[in-house]
């Protein structure tokens, strides 16, 4: 075949303009930072924030409200992806605002690499969100993971950070192997790695061996479960949350959860919905184990970062409730309700995590992490507004009315009951009641224990405003949750193709 006879489909680059912009700016900032003499890296910081804002504008500008494919159907643009990307940009911008003072207090982290790695991690999340092919999923996950490994180890003088990075790297490599092995088995059984094409072949019965599909699913879900941090693939979460610098912990605890949720929806709904009977019970088991282990283990923690790590495990278990109950007896009518409730849950969890870790960063100072629960003693006497914000975050995570976390849990429980899993909803409520204990313990320490430090709480005006907006968002969205719920449901219903 001659070159003239070969057909090459030129990809529609406009659809991926936000990703292209972010990649180009990340490379540019990496070069510009070489010539920056300012120890505070102000230019690098501002360029990073402007890049994220520009990517948000690009995503908003090219969004058509339709499902569009490019790069040989490996990349998809749809309303769900656009919404999650915008939320990722907002989360990363907030992380950088909260982390600014913390990073400047630590010379090993006050480098341009912190911001560049953050941009590459964000690019990985964007690729994950728009992946329509298993190879694209893997590329996005690895780009995110490799960036996070390096960010965890940035404080090289800290033995805890180095140990956490090594554990994260080794276990992450194992999870990547499981993920690839599952993908290869699905490819061997169906002959395709395109997620929509996989659904078509499963629907039409064009499968070489159904048993291989089932085995591939086990490995695939094991790899995804590691990225979510659910039991029994949770062992990296507490050590990484605790050992990583708090600014990096905040990054890990927020935006990547949105990207992982998108991958679950892409793979399980758009690709494997016709074998839902094979993976629903897996998700139910992972959900119950995560809620049990996460909540019981969190009770024993005295370090607030480890407590929030086990809390994250339980929250991801709660999120899986909706994922596991969208198909009833082969009927997919409840998919939008169930999956949008999980999506809403992840969004609200990320919002509360930003505020909680933002408050921890607020209390941290040079040489002092402020990551013990006892460090919050008497916070109300030191600054009543910051104590109120932290209380709102704890109440939201505990699911206390009328904060946004309550409606997130309620929507997931309603999806479980509608899916015929009443027993699962009862189990979830039981573990949620157990979880309320360790959240309320933090509130008790802030309001009823005497202060252990008289050091002033100093921060910049932008962080004060952002933290206040974060707290008010948790409260106000809790009072008026319908708009965000409908936005999640609408974006999902306009994006599901099977």
N, C-alpha and C positions, 0 to 999 in steps of 0.2 A: 504494500500500500504506500503510495506516494504521500508527501506532505500535503499536496493539494487535495488529496482525497480524504485525509484525516479531518475529522470534525472536532473542533475545540469550542466548548461552550464558555464564552467569556462570563465570569461571575459578575453578579450585580453588586459592585462594591459599595453602593450607597447604603444597602441594608446593614453592612458591617462598618459604617462610617465611625461609630463611636469607638469600636474596638481598634480600628486603624489609628484614630486620633490618639487614643490612650497609649498604644504601643509606640507611636512616633514620639510623643511627648516624654514617655518614660526614658527612651534612648537619648533624647535631647537633654533632659534634666540630668541624666547620668554624666553627660559630657560637660554641661554647664557647671555642675557641682565641682568638677576638677579645678575650676578657676575661681571658686568662691573662697574668699579669705575670712569671711565672717564666721566666727566660731558658732554662732547661733543658727547658721544656715537659713537665714530669713528668706533669701531669694529662692532657695530650693523649696522651702515650706510653702511660700506663696505660689510658686509655679505649680506645685503639686495640687494645691487646693483649686487653682484656676483650671487645671487639667480635668479634675473631677467635675467641676461645674460645667466645663465645655462638653465633656462626654454626656452629661445629663441633658444639655441642650440638644446635642446631636441625636441622642436617643429619642427625645421628645419630638424633634423635627422630622425624623424619618419614619416615625410610627404611623402606620396607616389604619390600624385597627383590623387588618387582615393578616392571614397566615401566608408568609412569603418565604421561599427557600432560595438559597444560593450556594455556591461552592459545591456543585454536584449533589445537592440535597443534604449536605453535611451540616449546614447552618440554617437555622430557622429564626424568623422574626415574627412575633405574634404579640397580642395584648398582654398575655401573662408574662412573657419574657421582658417586655418593655416596663411593666410595673415593677417586677422584681429587680431589674437593673437600676431603676430610679431609686428604689429603696436601698440598694447596695451603695450607690453613690452617696446618698444622705448619711448612711451609717458610717462609711469610711471618712467622710468629711467631719462628722462628729467625733470619730475616734482620734483624728489628727488634732482637732481643737482640744479635746480633753487631754491628750498626751503631750502637748507642747511643753508645758512647764516641767513635767516629769522627765522628759527626754533631755531638756537643757540642764537639768541637775545632775545628769550622768554622762560624763564626757565620752564614754565608750559608745553611747547610743546617739549622741548629738552629732550624727554624721548624715551625709546625704543618702547613704545606703538604706537607712530606715525608711525614707520616703519613697525611694525608687523600688525597694522590695514591696512596699505597700501598694504601689501602682501595678507591679507585675502580679501580685496576688489578686488585686481587683480585676485585672485582665483575665486571669484564670477563672474567676467567678463569672465574669461575663460570658466566657466561652462555655462554661458549664450550663449556664442558664439558656443559652441559644443552641445547645448541641442537639442535633437531629441524627446523629450517627455515633455508634459506640466508640469509634476512634476519637471523635471530637470530644466526647464525654471524658475519655481517658486523658487527652491532652490538657483539657481544662483542669481536671483534678490534679494532675501532676504539676502543672504550672502554679496552681494555688499551694499545693503541699510543699514543693521545693522552696518557695518563697517563705512560707511559714517556718520551715525547718531553720532557715538562716536567721529569721527574725528572732526566734526563740533563743538562739545561741549568740545574739549580738553582744550581750554583757559578758565578755569573755573572762573577766576576773571572777565571775560568780560560778562556783562549782555546781550550784543547784540549776542554773540556766543551762550549763553544758550537759549535765546529766539528763535534764528534761529534753533537750534537743536530740541527744543520742537515742533515748527511748522512743521519741516521736518518729525519728528517722527509721529506726529498725522496724518498729511495728507498722509504720506507714508503708514501707517497702513490702512487708508481708501482705498487707491489705491490697496493695496494688497488684501483687501476684495473683491473689484470689480473684480480684476483679477481672484481670486479663484472662485468667483460665476460664472463668464463667462466660466471658464474651466469646472466647474461642469455641467453647462447646455449643453455644447458641448459633455461632456461624456454621459449625459443622453440621448442625441439625437442620438449619433453614437456608443456608447458602447466602445470607445477606447480613450486613452490619448496619444497614439503614433502619432506623427505628420504625418509621411508618411502614416500610416494606416488610419488616418483621411481623407487624400486626396483620398485614394482608396475607402473608403465607400461613400464619397460624390459623387465621379465619378460614382460609380455603383448604386447609389440611395438607399443604405442600411441605410436609415435614418429614425428614428422613427417619428420625427416631424420636418418639415422644419422651422416652426415658432419658435421652441425652438432654432434651430441653429441661426436664425437671432437675437433673443434676447441675446443669448450667445455671439454673435459677438459684440454687443453693449457694454456689460460689459467688454469683453476682450480688445477691442480697447480703452475703457476708462482707463483701468489699464495701458496699454502700453503707452497711450498718457501722462499719469502722469509721467512716467519714462522719456519720451522724453522732457517733459516740454512744451507742446503745449497748446494753448488756447482751451477750458476753464479750463484746468487742470494745469495752469501755476503759480498759486498763490504762490507756495513755492519758485520759482526760484529767484525773486529779493531779498527777505528777506534772503534766505540762502546764496546767492552770497555775499550780503552785510555784513551779520552778521558773517559769518564764517571767521576764519583766512585766509589771502590771499593765503597761501600755500595750504590750504584745498580747497579754491575756485578754484584754478588752477587745482587741482586733479579732482574735480567734473566737471569742464568745458571741460575736455579733454577726457581721455580714456573711461569713461562710455558711451559717445556718440557712440563710435564704437561698444560697446557691445549691446546697445539698437538698433542700426541699424541692427545688426545680428539677434536679436530676431524678429524684424519686418519681415525680409526676411524669416527666418525659419518658422514663424507662417503663414504669409499671402501667401507666394509663395509655400513653400513645403507642407503646410497643408490645406490652405483655398482658393486655387486658383480657385477652381470650384464653389465657391460662391462669386467670385470677384465683381459681380454686387451688392452684399449686402454691401460691405465695401469700394468700390471705392468712392462713394459719401460722405461717412463719412470722408474719408481722405481729400477729396477736401475741405470740409467745415472746417475741422481742419486747413488745410494749409492756406486758405484765412484769417481766423480769426487770426491765429498766425502771419502772415505777417503784418496784419493791426494793431493789438494791440501792437506787439513787436516794430514796427518801430515808431508808433506815440508816444508810452509811452517813448521810449528811448530819444526822442528829449528833453523832459522836465528834464532829469536827470543831476545833477551836480556831482554826485559820479560816477567815471568811472567803478566801479564794478557793480553798479546797471545798468549803461548804457549797459555794456557788457552782463548783465543778460537778459535785454529786447532784446538785439541784438541776444542772443542765441535762444530766443523764435522765433524770425523772421527767423533765419537760419534753425531751425528745421522745420518751416513751408515751407521754400523753399525746404528742403530735401524731404518733403512729396509729392512734385509735381511729382517727378519721381515715387514714390511708388504708386501714384494714377492713373498713366496713362500707366501702362505696359500691360493692357489687353484691347483690342478694340473689342467690340461686341462679346465677348467670345473668341477672337483669341489671344493666348498668345505669338505670334511671337515677339512682341516688349518687352517682359519681360527683356531679357538680356540688351538691350539698356537702358531701363528706370531705372531698378534697379541698374545697374552698374553706371549710372549717379548719382543716390542718394548716392551710396556707395562712389564714387569719391568725391562728395560734402562733405560728413561727414569727410573723410580723410583730405581734404584741410582745412576744418573749424577747425579741431583739431590742425592742424599744425599752423594755424594763432593764435588760442587761446593760444597755448603754448608760442608763441613769445610775445603776448600782455601781458599776465599775468606774464611772465618771466621778462618783462621790469618793470612792476609795483613792483614786488618783488625786483628788482634791486635798485629801488629808495627808498624802505622802509628801515627803520632803527629802532633801539630799541626805543620803545615808539611812533613810528610814522608810520602809515600805508601807507601814500602816495597814497590814493585811491580817492582823489578828482581830477577832471579834472584840476583845477587850480594849483595842485601840479606839473603839467607837464609844467607850464609856463617857457618859455625860455630854455627848455631842449637842444635845438640846441646850445646855447651858453655855456652850461655846458659840454656837450659831444655830438658832432655832429654825431658820429657813432651810439650811442644808440637812438638818435632822428630819424636817418634814418631807423633803424630797426623798431621802433614803427610806423613810417610812412608807411613802407611796409606792416605791419600787418593791419593797418587801410585801406590802399588802397585795400588790398586783400579782407578784409571783405566787403568793399563797392562794390567790383566787378569792379574795375577800370582796364582797360587794361594796361600793359600786365602782371599782377600778377595772381597767380594761382586761386584766387577766381573768377576772371572774367571768366575763362574757366569752372570752376565748375558751375557757374550760367548759362553759355551758354549751357552746356551739358544738364542741367535739363530743360531749356527752350525748347531746341530742342526735348527732349523726350516728353514734354507736347504738342508741336505742332504736332509731329508725331502721338501722340495718339488722335488727333482730338480735342484738347482743346486749340485752339488759344486764346480764351477769357481769359483763365486761365494764359497763358503766358503773355498777355498784362497786366493783373492785377499784376502779379509778377514783371514785369518791372517797373510799376508805383510805387509800394511799395519799390522797390530797389532804385529808384531815391530819394524817401523820406529818406531812410536810409543813403544815401550818405552824407546827411547834418551833422548828428552827428558824423560820422567818420571824416569828413573833419574839423569839429570844433576842434577835438583833435590836428590835424596837425597844424591848425592855431595857437592854444595856444602854441604849442612847438616852432614854428618858428617865430611868430610875437609878442608874449607877452613878457614883460620883466621878467627875472627870479625872483622868490619869495624866493629862497634859494641859498646860495653860498656854501652849504655843498658839499664836494667832493663825487663823486660816486665811491665807492670802492667795489670791488668784486674779487673773485679768478680767476685764469687763466682758470680753467675748465669751469666756468660759462661764461666767456667772449667768449671762443671758441664756446661753445654750442649755445649761443645766436646769435653769428655771423653766425654759420651754419644754425640756424633756419631761420634767415633773408634771407640768400642766397638761401635756399631751396624754400622759398616762391617766390623769384624772378626767380630762374632758372627753377623750375617746371612750372612756368607761361609761360616761353619762350619755354620750351620743355615739354608740358603736355601729349603728346601721350603715352609715356612709362607707366606712372601711370594709365592713362585711360585704356590702353589695359590690364594692369595687373589686374585691377578691373574686367573688362569684362571677361577676360579669367578665372579668379578664380570663378566667378559667374556662367558662362556657364558650367564649369566642375563640379559644385556642385548642380545644380538644379535637383531634382528628383521628378517627379510627373506623 
